Amino acid sequence: MANEVSKAHPERSSAAPRKSEALAPELLDIICCPMDKADLSYDKKKQTLTCTKCKYAYPIKDGIPILLPPEMIEAENAKK
């Protein structure tokens, strides 16, 4: 299946994105805090998106913003 993905998207490599890669500006323009719909501030070094209103910091893992509400993240961490 991984071969199918690389054939469908030849511009993507099979390696995971590096932490220092920036999120696409287009993505930053359209995403918002799932809790209060406020803008998110991107911290490339910390790899987080922080809500400008509630100040919650959402992690970015492997180049993908994890925009789960805090209680869902806490519940997921409790399962581990």
VORODO-511769 format. One record per atom (N, C-alpha, C): atom name; residue number from 1; chain; x, y, z. Coordinates in steps of 0.05 Angstrom, whole numbers, plus 5000, padded with zeros to 4 digits. Each point is the difference from the previous one (the first is absolute). Layout:
<pts>
+------+-----+------+------+------+------+
! site ! pos ! unit !    X !    Y !    Z !
+------+-----+------+------+------+------+
!   CA ! NUM !    A !    X !    Y !    Z !
...
+------+-----+------+------+------+------+
</pts>
This chain:
<pts>
+------+-----+------+------+------+------+
! site ! pos ! unit !    X !    Y !    Z !
+------+-----+------+------+------+------+
!    N !   1 !    A ! 5016 ! 4976 ! 5000 !
!   CA !   1 !    A ! 4984 ! 5024 ! 5000 !
!    C !   1 !    A ! 5017 ! 5025 ! 5000 !
!    N !   2 !    A ! 5023 ! 4999 ! 5013 !
!   CA !   2 !    A ! 5018 ! 5023 ! 5001 !
!    C !   2 !    A ! 5009 ! 5007 ! 4972 !
!    N !   3 !    A ! 5004 ! 4980 ! 4983 !
!   CA !   3 !    A ! 5007 ! 5005 ! 4972 !
!    C !   3 !    A ! 4978 ! 5014 ! 4985 !
!    N !   4 !    A ! 4975 ! 4994 ! 5007 !
!   CA !   4 !    A ! 4978 ! 5014 ! 4987 !
!    C !   4 !    A ! 5000 ! 5029 ! 5006 !
!    N !   5 !    A ! 5006 ! 5006 ! 5025 !
!   CA !   5 !    A ! 5001 ! 5028 ! 5009 !
!    C !   5 !    A ! 5022 ! 5015 ! 4985 !
!    N !   6 !    A ! 5024 ! 4988 ! 4998 !
!   CA !   6 !    A ! 5021 ! 5014 ! 4987 !
!    C !   6 !    A ! 4995 ! 5003 ! 4970 !
!    N !   7 !    A ! 4986 ! 4981 ! 4988 !
!   CA !   7 !    A ! 4993 ! 5003 ! 4972 !
!    C !   7 !    A ! 4979 ! 5022 ! 4996 !
!    N !   8 !    A ! 4981 ! 5001 ! 5019 !
!   CA !   8 !    A ! 4978 ! 5020 ! 4998 !
!    C !   8 !    A ! 5011 ! 5028 ! 5005 !
!    N !   9 !    A ! 5020 ! 5002 ! 5018 !
!   CA !   9 !    A ! 5011 ! 5025 ! 5007 !
!    C !   9 !    A ! 5031 ! 4999 ! 4998 !
!    N !  10 !    A ! 5011 ! 5001 ! 4975 !
!   CA !  10 !    A ! 5028 ! 4997 ! 4997 !
!    C !  10 !    A ! 5017 ! 5021 ! 5013 !
!    N !  11 !    A ! 4988 ! 5023 ! 5006 !
!   CA !  11 !    A ! 5015 ! 5022 ! 5013 !
!    C !  11 !    A ! 5005 ! 4994 ! 5029 !
!    N !  12 !    A ! 4985 ! 4981 ! 5012 !
!   CA !  12 !    A ! 5004 ! 4992 ! 5028 !
!    C !  12 !    A ! 5021 ! 4978 ! 5002 !
!    N !  13 !    A ! 5018 ! 5003 ! 5019 !
!   CA !  13 !    A ! 5019 ! 4978 ! 5004 !
!    C !  13 !    A ! 4988 ! 4981 ! 5021 !
!    N !  14 !    A ! 5012 ! 4977 ! 5002 !
!   CA !  14 !    A ! 4990 ! 4980 ! 5020 !
!    C !  14 !    A ! 5009 ! 5007 ! 5028 !
!    N !  15 !    A ! 5020 ! 5018 ! 5002 !
!   CA !  15 !    A ! 5010 ! 5007 ! 5027 !
!    C !  15 !    A ! 4980 ! 5019 ! 5014 !
!    N !  16 !    A ! 4999 ! 4999 ! 5026 !
!   CA !  16 !    A ! 4983 ! 5018 ! 5016 !
!    C !  16 !    A ! 5010 ! 5028 ! 4997 !
!    N !  17 !    A ! 4982 ! 5020 ! 5001 !
!   CA !  17 !    A ! 5009 ! 5028 ! 4999 !
!    C !  17 !    A ! 5018 ! 5007 ! 5023 !
!    N !  18 !    A ! 5020 ! 5017 ! 4994 !
!   CA !  18 !    A ! 5018 ! 5009 ! 5021 !
!    C !  18 !    A ! 4987 ! 5020 ! 5018 !
!    N !  19 !    A ! 5008 ! 5001 ! 5025 !
!   CA !  19 !    A ! 4987 ! 5018 ! 5019 !
!    C !  19 !    A ! 5003 ! 5029 ! 4992 !
!    N !  20 !    A ! 5022 ! 5007 ! 4986 !
!   CA !  20 !    A ! 5005 ! 5027 ! 4993 !
!    C !  20 !    A ! 4984 ! 5010 ! 4976 !
!    N !  21 !    A ! 4985 ! 4982 ! 4987 !
!   CA !  21 !    A ! 4984 ! 5008 ! 4977 !
!    C !  21 !    A ! 4977 ! 5018 ! 5009 !
!    N !  22 !    A ! 4995 ! 5021 ! 4985 !
!   CA !  22 !    A ! 4978 ! 5018 ! 5007 !
!    C !  22 !    A ! 4974 ! 4990 ! 4989 !
!    N !  23 !    A ! 4979 ! 5007 ! 5014 !
!   CA !  23 !    A ! 4973 ! 4994 ! 4989 !
!    C !  23 !    A ! 4994 ! 5018 ! 4977 !
!    N !  24 !    A ! 4985 ! 4991 ! 4982 !
!   CA !  24 !    A ! 4992 ! 5016 ! 4976 !
!    C !  24 !    A ! 4985 ! 5025 ! 5009 !
!    N !  25 !    A ! 5007 ! 5023 ! 4990 !
!   CA !  25 !    A ! 4986 ! 5025 ! 5007 !
!    C !  25 !    A ! 4970 ! 4998 ! 4994 !
!    N !  26 !    A ! 4992 ! 4985 ! 4979 !
!   CA !  26 !    A ! 4972 ! 4997 ! 4993 !
!    C !  26 !    A ! 4985 ! 4985 ! 5023 !
!    N !  27 !    A ! 5014 ! 4981 ! 5012 !
!   CA !  27 !    A ! 4987 ! 4985 ! 5022 !
!    C !  27 !    A ! 4997 ! 5018 ! 5024 !
!    N !  28 !    A ! 5020 ! 5016 ! 5006 !
!   CA !  28 !    A ! 4998 ! 5018 ! 5023 !
!    C !  28 !    A ! 4978 ! 5021 ! 4996 !
!    N !  29 !    A ! 4994 ! 5006 ! 4975 !
!   CA !  29 !    A ! 4978 ! 5020 ! 4994 !
!    C !  29 !    A ! 4972 ! 4988 ! 5006 !
!    N !  30 !    A ! 4997 ! 4974 ! 4998 !
!   CA !  30 !    A ! 4973 ! 4989 ! 5002 !
!    C !  30 !    A ! 4994 ! 4985 ! 5026 !
!    N !  31 !    A ! 5021 ! 4992 ! 5015 !
!   CA !  31 !    A ! 4994 ! 4985 ! 5024 !
!    C !  31 !    A ! 4996 ! 5019 ! 5024 !
!    N !  32 !    A ! 4985 ! 4991 ! 5020 !
!   CA !  32 !    A ! 4995 ! 5017 ! 5023 !
!    C !  32 !    A ! 4997 ! 4981 ! 5024 !
!    N !  33 !    A ! 4999 ! 5012 ! 5024 !
!   CA !  33 !    A ! 4997 ! 4985 ! 5024 !
!    C !  33 !    A ! 4973 ! 4985 ! 5000 !
!    N !  34 !    A ! 4999 ! 4974 ! 5004 !
!   CA !  34 !    A ! 4975 ! 4986 ! 5000 !
!    C !  34 !    A ! 4982 ! 5007 ! 5024 !
!    N !  35 !    A ! 5010 ! 5011 ! 5020 !
!   CA !  35 !    A ! 4985 ! 5007 ! 5024 !
!    C !  35 !    A ! 4985 ! 5026 ! 4997 !
!    N !  36 !    A ! 5014 ! 5021 ! 4991 !
!   CA !  36 !    A ! 4987 ! 5027 ! 4999 !
!    C !  36 !    A ! 5002 ! 5014 ! 4973 !
!    N !  37 !    A ! 5011 ! 4985 ! 4980 !
!   CA !  37 !    A ! 5002 ! 5010 ! 4973 !
!    C !  37 !    A ! 5018 ! 5024 ! 4996 !
!    N !  38 !    A ! 5017 ! 5006 ! 5019 !
!   CA !  38 !    A ! 5019 ! 5022 ! 4998 !
!    C !  38 !    A ! 5024 ! 4992 ! 4983 !
!    N !  39 !    A ! 5016 ! 5019 ! 4992 !
!   CA !  39 !    A ! 5024 ! 4995 ! 4984 !
!    C !  39 !    A ! 5020 ! 4985 ! 5016 !
!    N !  40 !    A ! 5018 ! 4986 ! 4985 !
!   CA !  40 !    A ! 5022 ! 4985 ! 5012 !
!    C !  40 !    A ! 5026 ! 5012 ! 4993 !
!    N !  41 !    A ! 5018 ! 5002 ! 5019 !
!   CA !  41 !    A ! 5027 ! 5010 ! 4996 !
!    C !  41 !    A ! 5019 ! 4977 ! 4997 !
!    N !  42 !    A ! 5016 ! 5000 ! 4979 !
!   CA !  42 !    A ! 5018 ! 4977 ! 4994 !
!    C !  42 !    A ! 5027 ! 5005 ! 5012 !
!    N !  43 !    A ! 5011 ! 4981 ! 5015 !
!   CA !  43 !    A ! 5027 ! 5001 ! 5010 !
!    C !  43 !    A ! 5015 ! 4977 ! 4987 !
!    N !  44 !    A ! 5017 ! 5008 ! 4980 !
!   CA !  44 !    A ! 5014 ! 4980 ! 4985 !
!    C !  44 !    A ! 5020 ! 4984 ! 5017 !
!    N !  45 !    A ! 5014 ! 5014 ! 5019 !
!   CA !  45 !    A ! 5020 ! 4987 ! 5017 !
!    C !  45 !    A ! 4987 ! 4979 ! 5018 !
!    N !  46 !    A ! 4978 ! 5008 ! 5013 !
!   CA !  46 !    A ! 4987 ! 4981 ! 5019 !
!    C !  46 !    A ! 4981 ! 4981 ! 4986 !
!    N !  47 !    A ! 4994 ! 5005 ! 4975 !
!   CA !  47 !    A ! 4981 ! 4984 ! 4984 !
!    C !  47 !    A ! 4973 ! 4999 ! 5014 !
!    N !  48 !    A ! 4989 ! 5024 ! 5005 !
!   CA !  48 !    A ! 4974 ! 5003 ! 5012 !
!    C !  48 !    A ! 4984 ! 5021 ! 4985 !
!    N !  49 !    A ! 4974 ! 4998 ! 5003 !
!   CA !  49 !    A ! 4981 ! 5021 ! 4992 !
!    C !  49 !    A ! 4986 ! 5009 ! 5026 !
!    N !  50 !    A ! 5002 ! 5026 ! 5007 !
!   CA !  50 !    A ! 4989 ! 5009 ! 5025 !
!    C !  50 !    A ! 4976 ! 5019 ! 4994 !
!    N !  51 !    A ! 4978 ! 4995 ! 5013 !
!   CA !  51 !    A ! 4976 ! 5016 ! 4997 !
!    C !  51 !    A ! 5005 ! 5028 ! 5011 !
!    N !  52 !    A ! 4993 ! 5020 ! 4984 !
!   CA !  52 !    A ! 5004 ! 5028 ! 5009 !
!    C !  52 !    A ! 4980 ! 5009 ! 5021 !
!    N !  53 !    A ! 4979 ! 4984 ! 5004 !
!   CA !  53 !    A ! 4980 ! 5007 ! 5019 !
!    C !  53 !    A ! 5003 ! 4984 ! 5026 !
!    N !  54 !    A ! 4998 ! 4973 ! 4998 !
!   CA !  54 !    A ! 5001 ! 4983 ! 5024 !
!    C !  54 !    A ! 5028 ! 4992 ! 5008 !
!    N !  55 !    A ! 5019 ! 5005 ! 4982 !
!   CA !  55 !    A ! 5029 ! 4995 ! 5005 !
!    C !  55 !    A ! 5007 ! 4970 ! 5001 !
!    N !  56 !    A ! 4982 ! 4982 ! 4992 !
!   CA !  56 !    A ! 5007 ! 4972 ! 5000 !
!    C !  56 !    A ! 5019 ! 4995 ! 4977 !
!    N !  57 !    A ! 5021 ! 4984 ! 5005 !
!   CA !  57 !    A ! 5020 ! 4993 ! 4979 !
!    C !  57 !    A ! 4994 ! 4973 ! 4989 !
!    N !  58 !    A ! 4995 ! 4998 ! 4975 !
!   CA !  58 !    A ! 4995 ! 4975 ! 4986 !
!    C !  58 !    A ! 5026 ! 4990 ! 4988 !
!    N !  59 !    A ! 5007 ! 4975 ! 5004 !
!   CA !  59 !    A ! 5025 ! 4990 ! 4989 !
!    C !  59 !    A ! 4998 ! 4995 ! 4970 !
!    N !  60 !    A ! 5023 ! 5000 ! 4987 !
!   CA !  60 !    A ! 5002 ! 4992 ! 4972 !
!    C !  60 !    A ! 5018 ! 4976 ! 5000 !
!    N !  61 !    A ! 4990 ! 4977 ! 4991 !
!   CA !  61 !    A ! 5015 ! 4975 ! 4999 !
!    C !  61 !    A ! 5004 ! 4991 ! 4972 !
!    N !  62 !    A ! 5025 ! 4996 ! 4992 !
!   CA !  62 !    A ! 5007 ! 4991 ! 4973 !
!    C !  62 !    A ! 4988 ! 5019 ! 4979 !
!    N !  63 !    A ! 4999 ! 5026 ! 5006 !
!   CA !  63 !    A ! 4989 ! 5019 ! 4981 !
!    C !  63 !    A ! 4970 ! 5003 ! 5000 !
!    N !  64 !    A ! 4986 ! 4986 ! 5018 !
!   CA !  64 !    A ! 4971 ! 5000 ! 5001 !
!    C !  64 !    A ! 4990 ! 5013 ! 5025 !
!    N !  65 !    A ! 4985 ! 5022 ! 4998 !
!   CA !  65 !    A ! 4989 ! 5013 ! 5024 !
!    C !  65 !    A ! 4979 ! 4981 ! 5014 !
!    N !  66 !    A ! 5003 ! 4996 ! 5026 !
!   CA !  66 !    A ! 4982 ! 4984 ! 5015 !
!    C !  66 !    A ! 4981 ! 5019 ! 5014 !
!    N !  67 !    A ! 4977 ! 5005 ! 4988 !
!   CA !  67 !    A ! 4981 ! 5020 ! 5009 !
!    C !  67 !    A ! 4977 ! 4987 ! 5016 !
!    N !  68 !    A ! 5007 ! 4983 ! 5019 !
!   CA !  68 !    A ! 4981 ! 4988 ! 5017 !
!    C !  68 !    A ! 4995 ! 5018 ! 5025 !
!    N !  69 !    A ! 4976 ! 5002 ! 5009 !
!   CA !  69 !    A ! 4995 ! 5015 ! 5025 !
!    C !  69 !    A ! 5016 ! 4988 ! 5023 !
!    N !  70 !    A ! 5008 ! 5017 ! 5019 !
!   CA !  70 !    A ! 5017 ! 4991 ! 5022 !
!    C !  70 !    A ! 4990 ! 4975 ! 5015 !
!    N !  71 !    A ! 4974 ! 4998 ! 5004 !
!   CA !  71 !    A ! 4989 ! 4977 ! 5015 !
!    C !  71 !    A ! 5004 ! 4974 ! 4984 !
!    N !  72 !    A ! 4999 ! 5002 ! 4973 !
!   CA !  72 !    A ! 5004 ! 4976 ! 4984 !
!    C !  72 !    A ! 5029 ! 4991 ! 5001 !
!    N !  73 !    A ! 5019 ! 5019 ! 5000 !
!   CA !  73 !    A ! 5028 ! 4994 ! 5002 !
!    C !  73 !    A ! 5006 ! 4987 ! 5027 !
!    N !  74 !    A ! 4988 ! 5011 ! 5021 !
!   CA !  74 !    A ! 5004 ! 4990 ! 5027 !
!    C !  74 !    A ! 4989 ! 4971 ! 5002 !
!    N !  75 !    A ! 4977 ! 4995 ! 4988 !
!   CA !  75 !    A ! 4988 ! 4973 ! 5001 !
!    C !  75 !    A ! 5018 ! 4981 ! 4984 !
!    N !  76 !    A ! 5010 ! 5008 ! 4978 !
!   CA !  76 !    A ! 5018 ! 4983 ! 4984 !
!    C !  76 !    A ! 5026 ! 4994 ! 5015 !
!    N !  77 !    A ! 5011 ! 5020 ! 5014 !
!   CA !  77 !    A ! 5025 ! 4995 ! 5015 !
!    C !  77 !    A ! 4994 ! 4982 ! 5024 !
!    N !  78 !    A ! 4977 ! 5001 ! 5011 !
!   CA !  78 !    A ! 4993 ! 4983 ! 5023 !
!    C !  78 !    A ! 4998 ! 4971 ! 4992 !
!    N !  79 !    A ! 4994 ! 4994 ! 4975 !
!   CA !  79 !    A ! 4998 ! 4973 ! 4990 !
!    C !  79 !    A ! 5027 ! 4987 ! 4998 !
!    N !  80 !    A ! 5021 ! 5016 ! 4997 !
!   CA !  80 !    A ! 5027 ! 4989 ! 4995 !
!    C !  80 !    A ! 5013 ! 4991 ! 5026 !
+------+-----+------+------+------+------+
</pts>
